């Protein structure tokens, strides 16, 4: 299992999420803890890159960008964006 650690900027965005969005983010955290490589590559031309993205929340209105640190079994959440209401 990977440890998920949000950067301070991401923590602020997570704290501002509405409840429905937060539930979706919590589901995304579960994916990052268990199978972080299932996220889409951040750079399409680098499909094996350790920087990844997951869509989350109602209507897929959220996007979490993260970095996998395989040697430490850690995922750093870099950015959380929410385009929903």
N, CA, C and O of each residue as an XYZ file, in Angstrom:
340
protein
N       0.851     -1.182      0.000
C       0.000      0.000      0.000
C       0.890      1.235      0.000
O       1.899      1.295      0.703
N       0.497      2.213     -0.798
C       1.227      3.476     -0.911
C       0.681      4.485      0.097
O      -0.508      4.479      0.413
N       1.553      5.341      0.591
C       1.156      6.459      1.426
C       0.835      7.631      0.504
O       1.599      7.921     -0.416
N      -0.282      8.302      0.740
C      -0.685      9.442     -0.079
C      -0.477     10.714      0.738
O      -1.016     10.865      1.834
N       0.329     11.635      0.171
C       0.667     12.865      0.885
C       0.387     14.067     -0.023
O       1.077     14.245     -1.027
N      -0.604     14.891      0.308
C      -0.886     16.082     -0.501
C       0.101     17.218     -0.207
O       0.497     17.422      0.941
N       0.485     17.935     -1.228
C       1.247     19.170     -1.067
C       0.333     20.205     -0.413
O      -0.888     20.066     -0.482
N       0.891     21.235      0.218
C       0.055     22.255      0.878
C      -0.981     22.900     -0.052
O      -2.111     23.146      0.370
N      -0.616     23.175     -1.299
C      -1.554     23.775     -2.248
C      -2.723     22.837     -2.512
O      -3.869     23.271     -2.628
N      -2.421     21.551     -2.605
C      -3.470     20.559     -2.832
C      -4.353     20.416     -1.594
O      -5.566     20.243     -1.713
N      -3.748     20.488     -0.405
C      -4.528     20.400      0.829
C      -5.586     21.493      0.888
O      -6.717     21.245      1.307
N      -5.219     22.708      0.468
C      -6.176     23.822      0.471
C      -7.325     23.547     -0.491
O      -8.482     23.817     -0.167
N      -7.018     23.015     -1.666
C      -8.061     22.701     -2.645
C      -8.961     21.572     -2.141
O     -10.172     21.601     -2.360
N      -8.382     20.588     -1.474
C      -9.160     19.473     -0.927
C     -10.105     19.972      0.160
O     -11.268     19.570      0.217
N      -9.600     20.844      1.015
C     -10.420     21.386      2.109
C     -11.608     22.182      1.581
O     -12.638     22.270      2.250
N     -11.478     22.763      0.388
C     -12.536     23.590     -0.188
C     -13.574     22.783     -0.969
O     -14.572     23.348     -1.417
N     -13.363     21.479     -1.141
C     -14.301     20.666     -1.908
C     -15.639     20.525     -1.188
O     -15.691     20.396      0.035
N     -16.718     20.551     -1.968
C     -18.046     20.257     -1.434
C     -18.097     18.780     -1.051
O     -17.233     18.005     -1.461
N     -19.091     18.388     -0.275
C     -19.164     17.019      0.247
C     -19.160     15.961     -0.860
O     -18.425     14.978     -0.766
N     -19.962     16.148     -1.894
C     -20.021     15.156     -2.977
C     -18.674     15.040     -3.679
O     -18.237     13.942     -4.022
N     -18.028     16.165     -3.888
C     -16.709     16.159     -4.519
C     -15.687     15.518     -3.595
O     -14.808     14.786     -4.050
N     -15.798     15.786     -2.310
C     -14.868     15.219     -1.335
C     -14.987     13.701     -1.300
O     -13.981     13.001     -1.189
N     -16.209     13.191     -1.395
C     -16.404     11.738     -1.436
C     -15.711     11.139     -2.655
O     -15.095     10.077     -2.566
N     -15.815     11.822     -3.797
C     -15.133     11.365     -5.004
C     -13.627     11.417     -4.859
O     -12.918     10.523     -5.322
N     -13.137     12.472     -4.210
C     -11.696     12.576     -3.968
C     -11.236     11.440     -3.055
O     -10.187     10.840     -3.287
N     -12.018     11.148     -2.026
C     -11.673     10.050     -1.114
C     -11.568      8.723     -1.873
O     -10.704      7.899     -1.574
N     -12.442      8.525     -2.845
C     -12.364      7.321     -3.679
C     -11.076      7.322     -4.507
O     -10.443      6.280     -4.679
N     -10.697      8.488     -5.016
C      -9.457      8.603     -5.784
C      -8.245      8.286     -4.906
O      -7.283      7.676     -5.372
N      -8.289      8.698     -3.645
C      -7.197      8.391     -2.711
C      -7.055      6.883     -2.552
O      -5.938      6.369     -2.493
N      -8.163      6.179     -2.484
C      -8.115      4.723     -2.353
C      -7.412      4.096     -3.558
O      -6.631      3.157     -3.409
N      -7.692      4.618     -4.741
C      -7.020      4.128     -5.949
C      -5.525      4.418     -5.861
O      -4.702      3.552     -6.160
N      -5.172      5.644     -5.448
C      -3.757      6.006     -5.343
C      -3.032      5.164     -4.302
O      -1.847      4.873     -4.463
N      -3.717      4.772     -3.248
C      -3.097      3.937     -2.216
C      -2.832      2.518     -2.721
O      -1.813      1.913     -2.388
N      -3.750      1.999     -3.517
C      -3.664      0.595     -3.939
C      -3.025      0.394     -5.308
O      -2.156     -0.463     -5.468
N      -3.447      1.172     -6.287
C      -2.973      0.986     -7.671
C      -2.731      2.347     -8.340
O      -3.425      2.694     -9.296
N      -1.765      3.110     -7.851
C      -1.574      4.459     -8.399
C      -1.212      4.481     -9.880
O      -1.462      5.474    -10.564
N      -0.630      3.403    -10.378
C      -0.263      3.358    -11.796
C      -1.481      3.259    -12.699
O      -1.336      3.362    -13.917
N      -2.675      3.065    -12.152
C      -3.895      3.016    -12.955
C      -4.311      4.393    -13.448
O      -5.151      4.491    -14.343
N      -3.750      5.457    -12.892
C      -4.051      6.801    -13.373
C      -3.500      7.012    -14.777
O      -2.583      6.314    -15.210
N      -4.065      7.971    -15.468
C      -3.599      8.295    -16.814
C      -2.271      9.042    -16.741
O      -2.074      9.850    -15.834
N      -1.354      8.791    -17.679
C      -0.089      9.532    -17.689
C      -0.347     11.034    -17.850
O      -1.208     11.432    -18.634
N       0.376     11.849    -17.129
C       0.256     13.301    -17.236
C       0.744     13.774    -18.604
O       0.183     14.698    -19.192
N       1.787     13.132    -19.093
C       2.335     13.433    -20.422
C       2.079     12.214    -21.303
O       2.645     11.144    -21.077
N       1.233     12.383    -22.295
C       0.833     11.252    -23.144
C       2.026     10.585    -23.831
O       2.015      9.375    -24.056
N       3.037     11.358    -24.158
C       4.197     10.788    -24.843
C       5.120     10.027    -23.889
O       6.105      9.430    -24.322
N       4.800     10.050    -22.593
C       5.568      9.297    -21.594
C       4.610      8.392    -20.809
O       4.329      8.646    -19.638
N       4.114      7.339    -21.460
C       3.097      6.498    -20.821
C       3.576      5.790    -19.558
O       2.754      5.354    -18.754
N       4.882      5.668    -19.369
C       5.411      5.020    -18.170
C       5.860      6.031    -17.122
O       6.452      5.662    -16.108
N       5.579      7.303    -17.369
C       5.997      8.351    -16.441
C       5.331      8.234    -15.088
O       4.219      7.720    -14.972
N       6.017      8.712    -14.068
C       5.496      8.598    -12.705
C       4.536      9.719    -12.330
O       3.962      9.695    -11.242
N       4.353     10.696    -13.203
C       3.368     11.747    -12.955
C       2.062     11.319    -13.628
O       2.027     11.041    -14.827
N       0.983     11.273    -12.824
C      -0.292     10.711    -13.271
C      -1.458     11.615    -12.928
O      -1.313     12.569    -12.164
N      -2.620     11.310    -13.498
C      -3.860     12.047    -13.228
C      -5.010     11.063    -13.069
O      -5.050     10.012    -13.709
N      -5.940     11.433    -12.199
C      -7.185     10.685    -12.036
C      -8.350     11.658    -12.076
O      -8.298     12.732    -11.478
N      -9.384     11.277    -12.776
C     -10.632     12.038    -12.772
C     -11.475     11.507    -11.625
O     -11.491     10.302    -11.373
N     -12.182     12.404    -10.920
C     -12.990     11.969     -9.783
C     -14.242     12.817     -9.656
O     -14.392     13.852    -10.304
N     -15.133     12.345     -8.802
C     -16.317     13.105     -8.416
C     -17.479     12.983     -9.374
O     -17.362     12.398    -10.451
N     -18.626     13.555     -8.958
C     -19.832     13.519     -9.775
C     -19.591     14.148    -11.150
O     -19.073     15.260    -11.257
N     -19.970     13.430    -12.175
C     -19.804     13.942    -13.532
C     -18.366     14.031    -13.986
O     -18.087     14.593    -15.045
N     -17.444     13.485    -13.206
C     -16.029     13.557    -13.576
C     -15.503     14.976    -13.592
O     -14.641     15.316    -14.402
N     -16.021     15.811    -12.691
C     -15.663     17.229    -12.684
C     -14.382     17.536    -11.920
O     -13.954     18.688    -11.864
N     -13.766     16.510    -11.330
C     -12.537     16.733    -10.574
C     -11.347     16.066    -11.228
O     -11.479     15.064    -11.931
N     -10.184     16.640    -10.985
C      -8.945     16.086    -11.523
C      -7.856     16.204    -10.465
O      -7.589     17.290     -9.950
N      -7.236     15.086    -10.151
C      -6.118     15.088     -9.214
C      -4.857     14.712     -9.997
O      -4.837     13.722    -10.730
N      -3.815     15.515     -9.828
C      -2.525     15.273    -10.464
C      -1.550     14.867     -9.366
O      -1.472     15.516     -8.323
N      -0.811     13.790     -9.605
C       0.047     13.259     -8.558
C       1.323     12.646     -9.120
O       1.424     12.345    -10.309
N       2.288     12.471     -8.229
C       3.591     11.924     -8.571
C       3.809     10.655     -7.754
O       3.655     10.667     -6.532
N       4.163      9.570     -8.419
C       4.425      8.311     -7.741
C       5.914      8.216     -7.434
O       6.749      8.296     -8.335
N       6.234      8.046     -6.169
C       7.614      7.831     -5.730
C       7.730      6.354     -5.358
O       7.597      5.974     -4.195
N       7.978      5.544     -6.367
C       7.930      4.085     -6.226
C       8.888      3.579     -5.157
O       8.524      2.711     -4.364
N      10.104      4.107     -5.125
C      11.102      3.621     -4.173
C      10.699      3.863     -2.716
O      11.193      3.190     -1.811
N       9.795      4.833     -2.494
C       9.322      5.151     -1.141
C       7.901      4.643     -0.886
O       7.361      4.803      0.208
N       7.301      4.024     -1.921
C       5.906      3.579     -1.833
C       5.013      4.739     -1.391
O       4.163      4.597     -0.513
N       5.239      5.904     -2.035
C       4.524      7.129     -1.679
C       3.973      7.804     -2.926
O       4.566      7.743     -4.003
N       2.830      8.445     -2.754
C       2.206      9.236     -3.805
C       2.077     10.662     -3.274
O       1.463     10.891     -2.232
N       2.652     11.605     -3.989
C       2.515     13.019     -3.637
C       1.431     13.643     -4.507
O       1.540     13.645     -5.733
N       0.388     14.172     -3.878
C      -0.690     14.852     -4.605
C      -0.213     16.271     -4.862
O       0.018     17.040     -3.928
N      -0.068     16.610     -6.133
C       0.453     17.917     -6.515
C      -0.627     18.967     -6.665
O      -0.459     20.117     -6.260
N      -1.752     18.547     -7.259
C      -2.808     19.517     -7.549
C      -4.160     18.810     -7.558
O      -4.282     17.670     -8.006
N      -5.171     19.514     -7.052
C      -6.559     19.041     -7.107
C      -7.395     20.166     -7.703
O      -7.408     21.288     -7.199
N      -8.085     19.844     -8.776
C      -8.934     20.849     -9.443
C     -10.372     20.340     -9.471
O     -10.628     19.153     -9.675
N     -11.305     21.271     -9.261
C     -12.721     20.932     -9.294
C     -13.447     21.938    -10.160
O     -13.401     23.140     -9.900
N     -14.129     21.440    -11.205
C     -14.857     22.306    -12.126
C     -16.365     22.226    -11.933
O     -17.120     22.879    -12.653
N     -16.800     21.435    -10.970
C     -18.230     21.269    -10.725
C     -18.793     22.369     -9.847
O     -18.095     23.308     -9.466
N     -20.062     22.230     -9.540
C     -20.748     23.221     -8.699
C     -20.534     22.960     -7.225
O     -21.044     23.702     -6.386
